[in-house]
Amino acid sequence: YTIDLPGNKKFNGGEQLKVTSTDPSGNKSDEKVIDVKDTTPPVAPTVSEVTSESPQVSGTAEAGSTVK
């Protein structure tokens, strides 16, 4: 089977989907809960200018991401 997800619903990861099946007599299965996984990488960080006099590198990155 294939179920199309609504095009107007954006999933970010961490949401849960509940899936059931119903037979022709109307009997409904137990639900199966699945977690939506975030597989989208963060946008590249911005980096301020670095010179030979700079003691550090600074910039901005996606909240919660790790910059190395």
N, C-alpha and C positions, 0 to 999 in steps of 0.2 A: 504494500500500500504506500501511497504518497499523499501527504496533506500539505497543501500550500499554506504558508504562514501569511498573515495579513501584510500587505505591502506598506501600510501606513503605521505599522508597529515596529519601532526600532529596538533591537535587543542589544544590550551593552555587555552582557555576561553577568552571571550571578542570578539571573531570573530562573524560575522553575516553570516547566510545562507539565501539565497533567494530561495523560493520554488514556483513553478508554475505548473499548469496542462494544457495540451493541448488536445482537443478532436480530434476525427478522421477527422473532417473537417479542422483542423488547427487553430481553435479558441483558443487563449491563455488566461488564467485567469489572474487576477491581481496577483501580487506577494505577498507572505506572508513572512515577514522577522522575523527570530528567532535568538536570541542570544545564542551562545554556552556558557554554564556555566562551570566554573572550579570546579570540584568536587574532584580533587586529593589533598590530604593533603600534607603539606610540609614534607620534610625529617626531622627526629629528629635532633635537634641542637647538635653541639658538645660543650662540657663544659670542660674548663680548670680545672686542679686540684684545689680542695678547701681544705684548711687546717684550723686549729683553729686560725691561724694568718691572714687568708685572710680577707681583708675588703670588698671584693665584689666577685661576680661570673662573669666570662667572658667566651666567646666562640664565635662561629659563627652560623648563621642560614640563612635560605633562605631570599634573599633580599625582603623587604616589609612585612615580617612576624613579628608578635609580640611575644616576648619571655617573659614568666612570671615565 
